[in-house]
Amino acid sequence: QVQLVESGGGLVQPGGSLRLSCAASGSIFSRYTMGWYRQAPGKQRELVARITSSSSTNYPDSVKGRFTISRDNSKNTVHLQMNNLKPEDTAVYYCSASFALGTYWGQGTQVTVSS
């Protein structure tokens, strides 16, 4: 079983930056496809960024060029660097880990972009 703990959320002004972190348990972290998802009030959960075991990445158009996902397999961590934040980025951000056995989720961290 994989346990995921997100951190780094908070309040930031529009145009600002924030870096989220996800710490994962287990010894097979490098095998997992890691992802960041977000869910705003009244909206469905959506993919923000994904990074595979081979370190390929993909982003939706809504965050392309602003967000960057990275992983450090030696520390079992995944990060999401968010730049030029917009009010519409406000949501609870969740870390996920996917493998053939299934998908695991963290508890989420709140990101609020507001003046």
N, C-alpha and C positions, 0 to 999 in steps of 0.2 A: 504494500500500500504506500502511496505517495502522499506526503503532506506538503502543502504549499502555504507560505506566509508572505503576504504583500506588505510593503511599506513605502513611504515616501509621498503619500498623498497629502493634500492640504489645500489651502486657499492661495490662489495666485491671480495676479492681474492679467487682463488681456494683453497678449504680446509677450508675456513672460514665459519662463521655462520651468520644467519640473522633471525630476528623474525618479521613476518608480523602480522598485526592486522586488524580486521574488526569490525567496530562499526555499529550496526544495530538499526534502529528505531522501534517503536511499542512496544506493551505490551504482545505479544504472541511469543516472541523470543524462548522460551523454547520448543515450539511445532515444530519448523522448523528443518529440516535436513540442516545442514550447510556444505558447501564445498568450497574447493579451486581448481581452474582450472588455467591452464596457456596456453598461446599461443605464440609460437615463430614465427618469420618472416618466411613465406612460409610454415608453418605447421598448422595442425588443432588444435583446442582447445582440451586439454586433462585434464582428472581428475588428480589431485595431491593428494587430501585427502578429506575424507568425515567423518562427525560425525553426528549421528542421534540424535533424541530427547531423546533416551534412552542411549546415550553416547557410542554407539558402533561405531567403526572406521574401515575404510578400506583404503588401499593404493595400488597403482600400484607397480609392481616390480621395476620400475625405481627409486622410492624414498623410498621404504620400508627399514626401518632401519635408514634412514637419516632424514626423516621429521616426525614431530609429530603435529597433530592437537588437539586442546583443545578448550573448551568453558567455559565461565563464564556467566551463566544465570542471575546472579544478576546484572551484568554490561552490558548485551546485547552485548557481545563481543566474537569473535572467534579469535584464534591465530594459526599461523603456524610457528613452530620452525623448521628452516632449518639448518642442520649441514652438514659438509663435502661437501660443495657446489662444483659443477663441472661446467665447461663452458657450458655444455649442459643444465644446469638448467636456463640459460638466457632466459627470456621471460617476458611478461606482465602477472602478476598474478591477477586473479579475484576472488572475494568472491561471493558466491551464497547462496541463501536461498530458500529452496523448501518446499512446503506444498501442500495440496490437491488443493488449489486454483491456483497454478502455481509456477513459478520460477522467482526469482529476481536476478539482477546482479549489482555489483558495477562498478565503472569506471575503476578500475584496477590500479596496481602499478608496476612500472618497476623494475625488478631485473636483474642486470648485473653481471656476474661472469667472471672476467678477471684479468690478471696480469698487 
